[in-house]
Structure formats: C-alpha cells, structure tokens
Amino acid sequence: MIDLKAARQDPAGYRAALARRGAAADFDALLAVDAAWRSLTERAETLRAAQRSASRGKPTPEQLAELRQLRDELEQAQDELAAAAGERDELLARIPNLPDPTAADGLDEDDAQLIRTWGEKPKFTFELRDTTEIGSARGWIDMARGARLSGARFAYRIGDVALAEMALYRYVIDKLTRRGFLLVLPPILVGERAMYGTGFLPTEASNLYHLEHDDLYLTGTSEVALAGIHTDERLEESDLPARYTAFTTNFRREAGAAGKDTRGMFRVHQFDKVEMFIYCAPEQSREIHDQLLSYEEEIVQELGLPYRVMNIAVGDLGAPAAKKYDIEAWFPVQQRYREITSCSNTTDYQARRLNIRFRRDGRLEFVHTLNGTGATARALLSIMENFQDERGTVAVPEVLQRFGAPATVGTPPAT
C-alpha cells in the first residue's frame, strides 16, 4: 500500500503520480475519508476525556444525566469512526503503487515503450507449423486430453517436450543459484493475507482460484510465497539484498481472456514457472531492477531467441508495480512478439502490506521488493516456432541439452 502519512504531507504530488494510473478519483476519496476519520478520532478522544472528568467523585443527578449523554455520544462517534476506518482501509487497498517517473505513459498495453531489440528473426522457405501441430505430431502436447480431463486451457506435456521443458527450468535454476539466489520450493496454497499483502487482492480476485472450504488460494506465481516468507519479520541491513528463486506450479483463471489464444499452451490455467524475488534497501531497487532484466536477457540470449524489451505503460501495470519490463520473444508463426518474461519493481508496496522491515542505524525501514520471471513454458513455445525445419523437427538449444533435453523434438512419424 502507499504511505498514507507521506500522502497527507504531499497530496498534490501523490495525486499527480496516481493520475498517471487513472487512480486520482480513488485517491481523492481516500483523502476525504481519512480526514473524516481523523476528525472522528479527535472527537472520540474529547468525549472520553469529558467522560473521565465527569466520573470523578460521587456524581449528582445532573452529572449522571451528563454521563449518559456522553456515553451515547461516544458510542455514536465510535460507530462512525469504525465505519470511516473500514471505508478508508477499503480505498487504501485499491490504490495502486506510485509509478516510477521513468515508467512509460499510457493506459493500455499498446502504450508500452520499446527499449531495444536483440537477434535476427529467422527466415523460412517452407510453411511453418504452430506449436500445437509440432507438439501433437507424436502426442507430446495434448490439449484434447487435457480438456477432457480438466476442461479448456489445460494441457498434457509428454515425452520429449516434457523433458525439454524440465531442462529449461533446471537450466534457469542452475544459472540463478550460481548467481547467489537461494532456491525455495514453497507452498502453492496460501491464506488471504498473503494474497492481499502481495497486491493480488482485491484487484485480481477474478483471476484467483479460491478453495472456499479451506479458505485458501492457489497461487498464480511463487512471488506470493517468496514475498510472504518474511511476513512480520525484521531483517538486518547486512541481510540485504536477499535473493530467492522458486519453482512452482501456478494457477490462473485467465478471466477476461475469452477468445484469446484458444489454441495451444500460450494461455493456460495451470503452468510451471521459475521465479526470481529480491528484498533490498530502498536505494538499491532501481539498480537491481535493471540487473534482474539483464539476467532475463542473458537467459533468452543463450536460448537464441530473437526478442525485444518493453517498458510497460503505467496503466497496464499490476497494482503493486512501480515499473515493469517485459521481454517479448519473436513467434514467427504468429508474426509477432509475445511476452515470455517480465520483471517488476514493487518498491515498498508489498512490504507495507506484509509488515517487512529492516534495521538501519537503529531505525526500522520498509524493504523494497522486486520480482522477475526466470522461465515458463512460453520460452519453449518460442523455441519450437523459431527452430523448426520443414519436417516439423525442432532443434533444441545446446544449453538445454546439458540438462537432459533431447537434441530434437517433434519429428513426425515416417510416412
């Protein structure tokens, strides 16, 4: 959440920043109810003081009547105070993070700013097969059976494709742990506080799977568990930056995605992912954000995928993010770039919600948190499109072969 105390001291600055995200009206409403809450707090304290003063000694009948009136007024003030506090907290939960001044302007994905491109787009002299055709040649990607088992947007990955996908995750985990990231295999079922604390509630509720019987949520990213690992804790300055990586299976409803990417595995309800997560001091987060992006670029370059880096528009950011970069790989069958990784600087937004601080010079400060994608199966889908031959055989990058991937995937049966 935003720093309400700082917002009171600089309302114009906060409003201007949040207006870039289309959140100025909510911010105005927050300040109004906060002012009402403070006024009611002062009134309740005044009534309590008057009640204490009138209670001294043996009260006269007139003083008893005054005490009854003070009690009634205090009860009403407390009810109004509780209502104002609830409204203030609800609004505060909806206010997104302040955008970084260098985040791109605009309110939707088309307003993202191109930072750079890398690699040459491959040229083909034959008709390309999409990943569904390649993967289904020998039943390696089976959407039909996945749908029969679980419904639309679920997939089986089998045999060589499964080996290549697992090699991708193992390759990324190996690279990150050698760079000082601590590997974690976390829970994927979490309580409401973790979802609220990371900013997925209340704004992303429609995309979450909620197990009502247990009142637990299936996480859509291990960012939730990695942010929650230090909830209510006090870190030491010497602990920072603290780097974690995790591998989890993730779940998303993909609400609002009707009609989008209905074929294949690009947009599914269940997927695996390697995540990066960092806790750091506030002055470190901008530099570390660029560092996370460099790790993602290094991975995509070693896979040999042409890509571009995009600075995401403020209106297209998730609520916790102050700034986000996406890496979009080239998909030649689709003739467009598609997102395969992202990395976000969430500054102190999540730390405030989860109450995570660090000690410095005898004082407690909120940490900054950042997250980034190590890999998902989307990278493998881009590999399958970019490195196929006329028979539909895919040459698997050598870096993945070292982690158990076959040299080729998708050779169709002999005719």
Sine and cosine of phi, psi and omega as CSV:
sin_phi,cos_phi,sin_psi,cos_psi,sin_omega,cos_omega
0.00,0.00,0.29,-0.96,0.03,-1.00
-0.97,0.24,0.27,-0.96,0.02,-1.00
-0.99,0.12,0.98,-0.20,-0.09,-1.00
-0.91,0.42,-0.60,0.80,0.02,-1.00
-0.88,0.47,-0.70,0.72,0.03,-1.00
-0.92,0.40,-0.58,0.82,0.01,-1.00
-0.91,0.42,-0.60,0.80,0.06,-1.00
-0.89,0.45,-0.59,0.81,-0.05,-1.00
-0.98,0.18,-0.41,0.91,-0.02,-1.00
-0.68,-0.74,0.88,0.47,-0.06,-1.00
-0.89,0.46,-0.60,0.80,-0.02,-1.00
-0.92,0.40,-0.67,0.74,0.00,-1.00
-0.91,0.42,-0.68,0.73,0.02,-1.00
-0.91,0.42,-0.67,0.74,-0.03,-1.00
-0.90,0.44,-0.67,0.74,0.00,-1.00
-0.89,0.46,-0.66,0.75,0.01,-1.00
-0.91,0.41,-0.70,0.71,-0.05,-1.00
-0.96,0.29,-0.40,0.92,0.08,-1.00
-0.89,0.46,-0.50,0.86,0.06,-1.00
-0.88,0.48,-0.44,0.90,-0.02,-1.00
-0.98,-0.18,0.11,0.99,-0.02,-1.00
0.96,0.28,0.40,0.92,-0.09,-1.00
-0.91,-0.41,0.31,0.95,-0.04,-1.00
-0.91,0.41,-0.63,0.77,-0.04,-1.00
-0.90,0.43,-0.69,0.73,0.05,-1.00
-0.89,0.45,-0.61,0.79,0.01,-1.00
-0.91,0.40,-0.67,0.75,0.05,-1.00
-0.87,0.49,-0.68,0.73,0.02,-1.00
-0.90,0.44,-0.62,0.79,0.03,-1.00
-0.89,0.46,-0.72,0.69,0.00,-1.00
-0.89,0.46,-0.61,0.79,-0.02,-1.00
-0.91,0.41,-0.73,0.69,-0.02,-1.00
-0.95,0.31,-0.49,0.87,0.07,-1.00
-0.92,0.40,-0.63,0.77,0.05,-1.00
-0.90,0.43,-0.65,0.76,0.04,-1.00
-0.90,0.44,-0.66,0.75,0.02,-1.00
-0.88,0.47,-0.69,0.72,0.00,-1.00
-0.91,0.41,-0.63,0.78,0.03,-1.00
-0.91,0.42,-0.66,0.75,0.03,-1.00
-0.93,0.38,-0.59,0.81,0.06,-1.00
-0.88,0.48,-0.70,0.71,0.02,-1.00
-0.90,0.44,-0.66,0.75,0.00,-1.00
-0.91,0.42,-0.67,0.74,0.01,-1.00
-0.89,0.46,-0.66,0.75,0.02,-1.00
-0.91,0.42,-0.63,0.78,0.03,-1.00
-0.90,0.44,-0.67,0.74,0.01,-1.00
-0.91,0.40,-0.63,0.78,0.04,-1.00
-0.89,0.46,-0.68,0.73,0.01,-1.00
-0.89,0.45,-0.66,0.75,0.02,-1.00
-0.91,0.41,-0.61,0.79,0.02,-1.00
-0.91,0.42,-0.67,0.74,0.03,-1.00
-0.90,0.44,-0.67,0.74,-0.02,-1.00
-0.91,0.42,-0.66,0.75,-0.03,-1.00
-0.96,0.29,-0.30,0.95,-0.05,-1.00
-1.00,0.09,-0.16,0.99,-0.05,-1.00
-0.95,0.30,0.68,-0.74,0.02,-1.00
0.96,0.28,-0.10,-1.00,0.02,-1.00
-0.99,0.12,0.89,-0.45,-0.10,-0.99
-0.96,0.26,0.57,-0.82,0.13,-0.99
-0.98,0.18,0.24,-0.97,0.06,-1.00
-0.82,0.57,-0.62,0.78,0.04,-1.00
-0.90,0.44,-0.64,0.77,0.02,-1.00
-0.93,0.37,-0.56,0.83,0.07,-1.00
-0.89,0.46,-0.66,0.75,0.04,-1.00
-0.90,0.44,-0.64,0.77,0.03,-1.00
-0.90,0.43,-0.64,0.77,0.02,-1.00
-0.89,0.45,-0.66,0.75,0.03,-1.00
-0.89,0.46,-0.66,0.75,0.01,-1.00
-0.91,0.41,-0.68,0.74,0.03,-1.00
-0.89,0.46,-0.64,0.76,0.02,-1.00
-0.88,0.48,-0.72,0.70,-0.01,-1.00
-0.90,0.44,-0.67,0.74,0.00,-1.00
-0.91,0.41,-0.63,0.78,0.01,-1.00
-0.92,0.40,-0.66,0.75,0.03,-1.00
-0.88,0.48,-0.67,0.74,0.03,-1.00
-0.91,0.42,-0.68,0.73,0.01,-1.00
-0.89,0.45,-0.63,0.78,0.01,-1.00
-0.92,0.38,-0.62,0.79,0.06,-1.00
-0.90,0.45,-0.70,0.71,0.02,-1.00
-0.91,0.42,-0.61,0.80,0.02,-1.00
-0.90,0.43,-0.69,0.72,0.02,-1.00
-0.89,0.45,-0.65,0.76,0.02,-1.00
-0.91,0.42,-0.67,0.74,0.02,-1.00
-0.91,0.41,-0.64,0.77,0.02,-1.00
-0.90,0.44,-0.66,0.75,0.02,-1.00
-0.89,0.45,-0.68,0.73,0.02,-1.00
-0.92,0.40,-0.65,0.76,0.02,-1.00
-0.89,0.46,-0.71,0.70,-0.01,-1.00
-0.90,0.43,-0.61,0.80,0.02,-1.00
-0.90,0.43,-0.68,0.73,0.03,-1.00
-0.92,0.39,-0.67,0.75,-0.01,-1.00
-0.87,0.49,-0.58,0.81,0.02,-1.00
-0.92,0.39,-0.44,0.90,-0.04,-1.00
-1.00,0.02,-0.35,0.94,-0.06,-1.00
-0.94,0.33,0.81,-0.59,0.03,-1.00
-0.97,0.23,0.13,-0.99,0.04,-1.00
-0.91,0.41,0.44,-0.90,0.12,-0.99
-0.92,0.40,0.75,-0.66,0.00,-1.00
-0.95,0.30,0.56,-0.83,0.12,-0.99
-0.90,0.43,0.63,-0.77,0.02,-1.00
-0.84,0.55,-0.43,0.90,-0.04,-1.00
-1.00,-0.05,-0.01,1.00,0.11,-0.99
-0.93,0.37,0.54,-0.84,-0.08,-1.00
-0.92,0.39,0.60,-0.80,0.09,-1.00
-0.96,0.26,0.37,-0.93,0.05,-1.00
0.84,-0.55,0.28,-0.96,-0.13,-0.99
-0.91,-0.41,-0.05,1.00,0.03,-1.00
-0.58,-0.82,0.01,-1.00,-0.15,-0.99
-0.90,0.43,-0.42,0.91,0.01,-1.00
-0.95,0.32,-0.23,0.97,-0.01,-1.00
-1.00,-0.02,0.05,1.00,0.03,-1.00
-0.87,0.50,0.52,-0.85,-0.08,-1.00
-0.97,-0.23,0.79,-0.61,0.04,-1.00
-0.95,0.32,0.81,-0.59,0.04,-1.00
-1.00,-0.08,-0.78,0.62,0.02,-1.00
-0.22,-0.98,0.26,-0.97,0.11,-0.99
-0.84,-0.54,0.35,-0.94,0.02,-1.00
-0.58,-0.82,0.63,-0.77,0.11,-0.99
1.00,0.05,0.36,-0.93,0.03,-1.00
-0.99,-0.13,0.72,-0.69,0.08,-1.00
-0.93,0.37,0.74,-0.67,-0.02,-1.00
-0.94,0.35,0.48,-0.88,0.06,-1.00
-0.92,-0.39,0.65,-0.76,-0.08,-1.00
-0.82,-0.57,0.56,-0.83,0.03,-1.00
-0.95,-0.32,0.20,0.98,-0.02,-1.00
-0.70,-0.72,0.21,-0.98,-0.01,-1.00
-0.97,0.26,0.81,-0.58,-0.06,-1.00
-0.98,0.22,0.53,-0.85,0.14,-0.99
-0.98,-0.19,0.62,-0.78,0.09,-1.00
-0.99,0.16,0.12,-0.99,-0.12,-0.99
-0.91,0.42,-0.48,0.88,0.03,-1.00
-0.91,0.41,-0.68,0.73,0.03,-1.00
-0.91,0.41,-0.71,0.70,-0.02,-1.00
-0.90,0.43,-0.75,0.66,-0.08,-1.00
-0.93,0.38,-0.47,0.88,-0.03,-1.00
-1.00,0.01,-0.03,1.00,-0.04,-1.00
-0.82,0.57,-0.63,0.77,0.09,-1.00
-0.80,-0.60,0.45,0.90,0.05,-1.00
0.97,0.23,0.44,0.90,-0.05,-1.00
-0.99,0.17,-0.50,0.87,0.16,-0.99
-0.84,-0.55,0.92,-0.39,-0.12,-0.99
-0.87,-0.49,1.00,-0.07,0.04,-1.00
-0.97,0.25,-0.55,0.84,-0.05,-1.00
-0.90,0.43,-0.73,0.68,0.03,-1.00
-0.93,0.36,-0.56,0.83,0.08,-1.00
-0.88,0.48,-0.67,0.74,0.03,-1.00
-0.92,0.39,-0.62,0.78,0.02,-1.00
-0.90,0.44,-0.58,0.81,-0.02,-1.00
-0.98,0.21,-0.73,0.69,-0.23,-0.97
-0.80,-0.61,-0.19,0.98,-0.08,-1.00
0.95,-0.30,-0.01,-1.00,-0.05,-1.00
-0.89,0.46,0.46,-0.89,0.06,-1.00
0.93,0.37,0.53,0.85,0.19,-0.98
-0.82,-0.57,0.53,-0.85,-0.10,-0.99
-0.65,-0.76,0.56,-0.83,0.29,-0.96
-1.00,-0.05,0.70,-0.71,0.22,-0.98
-0.90,-0.43,0.80,-0.61,-0.23,-0.97
-0.74,-0.67,0.53,-0.85,0.18,-0.98
0.88,0.48,-0.78,-0.63,-0.12,-0.99
-0.88,0.47,-0.59,0.81,0.03,-1.00
-0.91,0.41,-0.67,0.75,0.05,-1.00
-0.89,0.45,-0.66,0.75,0.04,-1.00
-0.89,0.45,-0.67,0.74,0.00,-1.00
-0.91,0.41,-0.63,0.77,0.01,-1.00
-0.92,0.40,-0.69,0.72,0.03,-1.00
-0.91,0.42,-0.57,0.82,0.06,-1.00
-0.90,0.45,-0.61,0.79,0.05,-1.00
-0.85,0.52,-0.73,0.68,-0.02,-1.00
-0.92,0.39,-0.65,0.76,-0.02,-1.00
-0.92,0.40,-0.62,0.78,0.04,-1.00
-0.88,0.47,-0.72,0.70,-0.03,-1.00
-0.93,0.37,-0.68,0.73,0.04,-1.00
-0.86,0.51,-0.68,0.73,0.02,-1.00
-0.88,0.48,-0.70,0.72,0.00,-1.00
-0.89,0.45,-0.69,0.72,-0.07,-1.00
-0.95,0.31,-0.66,0.76,0.01,-1.00
-0.91,0.41,-0.53,0.85,0.07,-1.00
-0.94,0.34,-0.30,0.95,0.05,-1.00
-1.00,-0.10,0.16,0.99,0.10,-0.99
0.99,-0.17,0.10,1.00,0.07,-1.00
-0.98,0.19,0.67,-0.74,0.04,-1.00
-1.00,-0.03,0.85,-0.53,-0.05,-1.00
-0.97,0.25,0.72,-0.70,0.01,-1.00
-0.76,-0.65,0.69,-0.73,0.18,-0.98
-0.93,-0.36,1.00,-0.10,-0.20,-0.98
-1.00,-0.09,0.16,-0.99,0.17,-0.99
-0.89,0.45,0.47,-0.88,0.09,-1.00
-0.92,-0.40,-0.02,1.00,0.16,-0.99
-0.95,-0.32,0.82,-0.57,-0.09,-1.00
-0.70,-0.71,0.33,-0.94,0.04,-1.00
-0.99,0.16,0.11,-0.99,-0.07,-1.00
-0.88,0.47,-0.59,0.81,-0.06,-1.00
-0.88,0.48,-0.63,0.78,0.01,-1.00
-0.90,0.44,-0.65,0.76,0.03,-1.00
-0.93,0.37,-0.65,0.76,0.07,-1.00
-0.91,0.41,-0.70,0.71,-0.09,-1.00
-0.89,0.45,-0.54,0.84,0.01,-1.00
-1.00,0.03,-0.09,1.00,0.09,-1.00
1.00,-0.06,0.12,0.99,0.04,-1.00
-0.99,0.13,-0.30,0.95,0.19,-0.98
-0.89,-0.45,0.64,-0.77,0.08,1.00
-1.00,-0.01,-0.15,0.99,-0.24,-0.97
-0.95,0.32,-0.46,0.89,-0.07,-1.00
-0.95,-0.31,0.37,0.93,-0.09,-1.00
-0.84,0.54,-0.58,0.82,-0.06,-1.00
-0.93,0.37,-0.30,0.95,-0.01,-1.00
-0.99,-0.13,0.02,1.00,-0.09,-1.00
-0.98,-0.20,0.59,-0.81,0.16,-0.99
-1.00,-0.01,0.86,-0.51,-0.06,-1.00
-0.91,-0.41,0.83,-0.56,0.07,-1.00
-1.00,-0.03,1.00,-0.09,-0.15,-0.99
-0.89,0.46,-0.61,0.79,-0.05,-1.00
-0.87,0.50,-0.60,0.80,-0.03,-1.00
-0.98,-0.22,-0.14,0.99,-0.08,-1.00
0.80,0.59,0.74,0.67,0.07,-1.00
-0.81,-0.59,0.40,-0.92,0.00,-1.00
-0.90,-0.43,0.64,-0.77,0.20,-0.98
-0.98,0.19,0.78,-0.63,-0.07,-1.00
-0.98,0.22,0.57,-0.82,0.07,-1.00
-1.00,-0.06,-0.04,1.00,0.03,-1.00
-0.21,-0.98,0.53,-0.85,0.04,-1.00
-0.96,0.26,-0.04,1.00,0.18,-0.98
-0.79,0.62,-0.60,0.80,-0.04,-1.00
-0.90,0.44,-0.75,0.66,-0.02,-1.00
-0.94,0.35,-0.59,0.81,-0.02,-1.00
-0.96,0.29,-0.55,0.84,0.12,-0.99
-0.94,0.35,-0.60,0.80,-0.05,-1.00
-0.98,0.21,-0.17,0.99,-0.08,-1.00
-0.90,0.44,-0.44,0.90,-0.01,-1.00
-0.91,-0.42,0.38,0.92,0.02,-1.00
-0.80,0.59,0.74,-0.67,0.03,-1.00
0.90,0.44,0.31,0.95,-0.02,-1.00
-0.97,-0.22,0.31,-0.95,0.05,-1.00
-0.88,-0.47,0.92,-0.40,0.01,-1.00
-1.00,-0.02,0.32,-0.95,0.11,-0.99
-0.99,-0.10,0.49,-0.87,0.01,-1.00
-0.84,0.54,-0.55,0.83,0.00,-1.00
-0.93,0.37,-0.30,0.95,0.03,-1.00
-0.97,0.24,-0.26,0.97,-0.16,-0.99
-0.98,-0.21,0.56,-0.83,-0.09,1.00
-0.96,0.27,0.60,-0.80,0.07,-1.00
-0.97,-0.24,0.84,-0.54,-0.13,-0.99
-0.92,-0.40,0.79,-0.61,0.03,-1.00
-0.80,-0.60,0.52,-0.85,0.20,-0.98
-0.74,-0.68,0.53,-0.85,-0.05,-1.00
-0.63,-0.77,0.46,-0.89,0.15,-0.99
-0.88,-0.48,0.82,-0.58,0.03,-1.00
-0.57,-0.82,0.37,-0.93,0.28,-0.96
-1.00,0.03,0.68,-0.74,-0.14,-0.99
-0.81,-0.59,0.36,-0.93,-0.11,-0.99
-0.68,-0.73,0.77,-0.64,0.04,-1.00
-0.63,-0.78,0.67,-0.74,0.02,-1.00
-0.95,0.33,-0.39,0.92,-0.10,-1.00
0.83,0.55,0.68,0.73,0.07,-1.00
-0.87,0.50,0.68,-0.73,-0.03,-1.00
1.00,0.09,0.05,1.00,-0.02,-1.00
-0.98,-0.19,0.27,0.96,0.00,-1.00
-0.84,0.54,0.79,-0.61,0.00,-1.00
1.00,0.09,-0.10,0.99,0.00,-1.00
-0.99,-0.17,0.78,-0.63,0.11,-0.99
0.78,0.63,0.76,0.66,-0.05,-1.00
-0.96,0.27,-0.36,0.93,0.07,-1.00
-1.00,-0.09,0.61,-0.79,0.16,-0.99
0.97,0.22,-0.22,-0.97,-0.20,-0.98
-0.98,-0.19,0.13,0.99,-0.14,-0.99
-0.91,0.42,-0.64,0.77,-0.05,-1.00
-0.78,-0.63,0.99,-0.11,-0.08,-1.00
-0.83,-0.55,0.23,-0.97,-0.04,-1.00
-0.99,0.13,-0.38,0.93,-0.02,-1.00
-0.74,-0.67,0.77,-0.63,-0.03,-1.00
-0.43,-0.90,0.36,-0.93,0.03,-1.00
-0.98,-0.21,0.43,-0.91,-0.12,-0.99
-0.36,-0.93,0.63,-0.78,0.23,-0.97
-0.98,-0.17,0.79,-0.61,-0.07,-1.00
-0.89,-0.46,0.52,-0.86,0.17,-0.99
-0.93,-0.36,0.62,-0.79,0.02,-1.00
-0.55,-0.84,0.70,-0.72,-0.07,-1.00
-0.72,-0.70,0.70,-0.71,0.21,-0.98
-0.97,-0.22,0.70,-0.71,-0.01,-1.00
-0.47,-0.88,0.16,-0.99,0.11,-0.99
-0.95,0.30,0.48,-0.88,-0.08,-1.00
-0.80,0.60,-0.65,0.76,-0.06,-1.00
-0.96,0.29,-0.15,0.99,-0.02,-1.00
-1.00,-0.05,-0.29,0.96,-0.29,-0.96
-0.93,0.36,-0.57,0.82,0.00,-1.00
-0.91,0.42,-0.70,0.71,0.01,-1.00
-0.91,0.42,-0.66,0.75,-0.01,-1.00
-0.92,0.38,-0.55,0.84,0.07,-1.00
-0.86,0.51,-0.72,0.69,0.05,-1.00
-0.91,0.42,-0.54,0.84,0.04,-1.00
-0.92,0.40,-0.68,0.73,0.07,-1.00
-0.85,0.52,-0.68,0.73,0.04,-1.00
-0.87,0.49,-0.64,0.77,0.00,-1.00
-0.90,0.43,-0.58,0.81,0.06,-1.00
-0.90,0.43,-0.69,0.72,0.01,-1.00
-0.89,0.45,-0.67,0.74,0.01,-1.00
-0.90,0.44,-0.64,0.76,0.01,-1.00
-0.87,0.49,-0.66,0.75,0.02,-1.00
-0.90,0.45,-0.74,0.67,-0.05,-1.00
-0.92,0.39,-0.58,0.81,0.05,-1.00
-0.91,0.41,-0.66,0.75,0.01,-1.00
-0.92,0.40,-0.45,0.89,0.11,-0.99
-0.98,0.22,-0.25,0.97,0.05,-1.00
0.99,0.16,0.35,0.94,-0.08,-1.00
-1.00,-0.02,0.77,-0.63,0.15,-0.99
-0.90,0.43,0.63,-0.77,-0.06,-1.00
-0.42,-0.91,0.17,-0.99,0.16,-0.99
-0.71,-0.70,0.45,-0.89,0.03,-1.00
-0.96,-0.28,0.75,-0.66,-0.03,-1.00
-0.87,-0.50,0.70,-0.71,0.15,-0.99
-1.00,0.00,0.93,-0.36,-0.19,-0.98
-0.96,0.28,0.65,-0.76,-0.01,-1.00
-0.91,0.42,0.55,-0.84,-0.10,-1.00
-0.86,0.50,-0.55,0.83,0.00,-1.00
-0.96,0.29,-0.20,0.98,-0.01,-1.00
-0.97,-0.26,0.10,0.99,0.01,-1.00
-0.99,0.16,0.53,-0.85,0.23,-0.97
-0.91,0.41,0.39,-0.92,-0.09,-1.00
-0.80,0.60,-0.64,0.77,-0.07,-1.00
-0.97,0.25,-0.37,0.93,-0.20,-0.98
-0.99,0.15,0.71,-0.70,0.17,-0.99
-1.00,0.02,-0.49,0.87,0.02,-1.00
-0.36,-0.93,0.57,-0.82,0.00,-1.00
-0.60,-0.80,0.66,-0.75,0.17,-0.99
-0.95,-0.31,0.65,-0.76,0.18,-0.98
-0.92,-0.39,0.62,-0.78,0.25,-0.97
-0.98,-0.21,0.82,-0.57,0.00,-1.00
-0.92,-0.40,0.89,-0.46,0.02,-1.00
-1.00,0.10,0.39,-0.92,0.02,-1.00
-0.99,0.16,0.75,-0.66,0.07,-1.00
-0.89,-0.45,0.99,-0.14,-0.14,-0.99
-0.90,0.43,-0.52,0.86,0.03,-1.00
-0.91,0.42,-0.65,0.76,0.01,-1.00
-0.99,0.11,-0.24,0.97,-0.04,-1.00
0.84,0.55,0.70,0.71,0.07,-1.00
-0.32,-0.95,0.30,-0.95,0.10,-0.99
-0.99,0.10,0.64,-0.77,0.04,-1.00
-0.74,-0.67,0.57,-0.82,-0.03,-1.00
-0.91,0.42,0.76,-0.65,0.11,-0.99
-0.85,-0.53,-0.36,0.93,0.10,-0.99
-0.58,-0.81,0.34,-0.94,0.16,-0.99
-0.56,-0.83,0.34,-0.94,0.12,-0.99
-0.55,-0.83,0.67,-0.74,-0.14,-0.99
-0.78,-0.63,0.60,-0.80,0.20,-0.98
-0.98,-0.19,0.91,-0.40,-0.02,-1.00
-0.98,-0.19,0.20,0.98,0.01,-1.00
0.68,0.73,-0.78,-0.63,-0.06,-1.00
-0.98,-0.18,0.22,0.98,-0.09,-1.00
-0.88,0.47,-0.77,0.64,0.01,-1.00
-0.95,0.30,-0.60,0.80,-0.03,-1.00
-0.89,0.46,-0.60,0.80,0.05,-1.00
-0.91,0.41,-0.67,0.74,-0.01,-1.00
-0.93,0.36,-0.57,0.82,-0.05,-1.00
-0.99,-0.14,-0.02,1.00,0.06,-1.00
0.86,0.51,0.83,0.55,0.02,-1.00
-0.91,-0.41,0.88,-0.47,-0.06,-1.00
-0.77,-0.64,0.17,-0.99,0.12,-0.99
-0.70,-0.71,0.43,-0.90,-0.02,-1.00
-1.00,-0.03,0.75,-0.67,0.08,-1.00
-0.53,-0.85,0.83,-0.56,0.03,-1.00
0.80,0.60,0.64,0.77,0.07,-1.00
0.98,0.19,0.05,1.00,0.00,-1.00
-0.88,-0.48,0.38,-0.93,0.08,-1.00
-0.98,-0.22,0.74,-0.68,0.05,-1.00
-0.79,-0.62,0.45,-0.89,0.09,-1.00
-0.96,0.26,0.68,-0.74,0.09,-1.00
-0.96,0.29,0.23,-0.97,0.24,-0.97
-0.97,-0.24,0.56,-0.83,0.03,-1.00
-0.83,-0.56,0.55,-0.84,0.04,-1.00
-0.68,-0.74,0.46,-0.89,0.05,-1.00
-0.62,-0.78,0.43,-0.90,0.01,-1.00
-0.39,-0.92,0.46,-0.89,0.03,-1.00
-0.99,0.17,0.80,-0.60,0.19,-0.98
-0.99,0.15,-0.78,0.62,0.03,-1.00
-0.19,-0.98,0.54,-0.84,0.26,-0.97
-0.74,-0.68,0.04,-1.00,0.01,-1.00
-0.91,0.42,-0.24,0.97,0.03,-1.00
-0.87,0.50,-0.56,0.83,0.06,-1.00
-0.89,0.45,-0.65,0.76,0.02,-1.00
-0.91,0.42,-0.61,0.80,0.03,-1.00
-0.89,0.46,-0.64,0.77,0.05,-1.00
-0.92,0.39,-0.63,0.78,0.07,-1.00
-0.85,0.53,-0.70,0.71,-0.04,-1.00
-0.90,0.44,-0.55,0.83,0.03,-1.00
-0.98,0.19,-0.64,0.76,-0.13,-0.99
-0.98,0.19,-0.48,0.88,-0.16,-0.99
-0.91,-0.42,0.47,0.88,0.03,-1.00
-1.00,0.02,0.40,-0.92,0.11,-0.99
-0.92,-0.39,-0.08,-1.00,-0.12,-0.99
-0.90,0.43,-0.32,0.95,0.02,-1.00
-1.00,-0.01,-0.07,1.00,-0.06,-1.00
1.00,0.04,0.20,0.98,0.06,-1.00
-1.00,0.10,0.68,-0.73,-0.02,-1.00
-0.95,-0.32,0.80,-0.60,0.11,-0.99
-0.99,0.13,0.87,-0.50,-0.05,-1.00
-1.00,0.09,0.72,-0.69,0.00,-1.00
-0.81,0.58,0.60,-0.80,-0.07,-1.00
-0.86,0.51,-0.55,0.84,-0.03,-1.00
-0.89,0.46,-0.46,0.89,0.02,-1.00
-0.99,0.12,-0.50,0.87,0.03,-1.00
-0.89,0.46,-0.51,0.86,0.02,-1.00
-0.93,0.38,-0.25,0.97,0.00,-1.00
-0.91,-0.41,0.43,0.90,0.16,-0.99
0.98,-0.19,0.04,1.00,0.04,-1.00
-0.97,0.23,0.54,-0.84,0.10,-1.00
-0.94,0.35,0.33,-0.94,0.01,-1.00
-0.93,0.38,-0.52,0.86,0.02,-1.00
-0.68,-0.74,0.40,-0.92,0.03,-1.00
-0.70,-0.72,0.63,-0.78,0.22,-0.98
1.00,-0.02,0.27,0.96,0.04,-1.00
-0.87,0.49,0.86,-0.51,-0.06,-1.00
-0.95,0.32,0.34,-0.94,0.02,-1.00
-0.90,0.44,0.50,-0.87,0.02,-1.00
-0.90,0.43,0.58,-0.82,0.02,-1.00
-0.95,-0.32,0.00,0.00,0.00,0.00
